[in-house]
């Protein structure tokens, strides 16, 4: 009887462990930026979205970006998925704000994202991509 109970408990624990698909958040601004860039190039917005700082403007802009990406031709999406990217410049402005300047080899156009730390979690301030509210030298 005890053996069956132990087997049942072990099965439940194993099942629960196998079904834990939650990804761990990146722990640095660079990891957050790199993951966000790659997921956006891949069109994996389900994975990228939790990294976006949740305010109304960020959510609205990110949703617009997803819609724009969805309207792209399959060829263009595949080009983005195949693209590699390079960090051109990384600047910690302070202990809670980082700007990453990067480009991908499909567009070859420098772009910037802003990573901010809120409540000890790094998030992408997506509206910065559109407003460029902080210059990087």
WOMO-V519612 format. One record per backbone hydrogen bond with DSSP energy under -1.0 kcal/mol. NH is the residue of the N-H (numbers start at 1). CO is the residue of the C=O. If there is no record, write none. Layout:
nh=NH co=CO
nh=NH co=CO
//
This chain:
nh=5 co=1
nh=6 co=2
nh=7 co=3
nh=8 co=4
nh=9 co=5
nh=10 co=6
nh=11 co=7
nh=12 co=8
nh=13 co=9
nh=14 co=10
nh=15 co=11
nh=16 co=12
nh=17 co=13
nh=18 co=14
nh=19 co=15
nh=21 co=19
nh=32 co=28
nh=33 co=29
nh=34 co=30
nh=35 co=31
nh=36 co=32
nh=37 co=33
nh=38 co=34
nh=39 co=35
nh=40 co=36
nh=41 co=37
nh=42 co=38
nh=44 co=39
nh=45 co=43
nh=48 co=44
nh=49 co=45
nh=51 co=48
nh=52 co=49
nh=53 co=124
nh=55 co=53
nh=59 co=55
nh=60 co=56
nh=61 co=57
nh=62 co=58
nh=63 co=59
nh=64 co=60
nh=65 co=61
nh=66 co=62
nh=67 co=63
nh=68 co=64
nh=69 co=65
nh=70 co=66
nh=71 co=67
nh=72 co=69
nh=77 co=73
nh=78 co=74
nh=79 co=75
nh=80 co=76
nh=81 co=77
nh=82 co=78
nh=83 co=79
nh=86 co=103
nh=88 co=101
nh=89 co=101
nh=91 co=99
nh=93 co=97
nh=94 co=97
nh=98 co=115
nh=99 co=91
nh=100 co=113
nh=101 co=89
nh=102 co=111
nh=103 co=86
nh=105 co=84
nh=108 co=104
nh=111 co=102
nh=113 co=100
nh=115 co=98
nh=116 co=123
nh=117 co=96
nh=118 co=121
nh=121 co=118
nh=123 co=116
nh=124 co=51
nh=125 co=114
nh=126 co=124
nh=128 co=125
nh=129 co=126
nh=131 co=127
nh=132 co=128
//
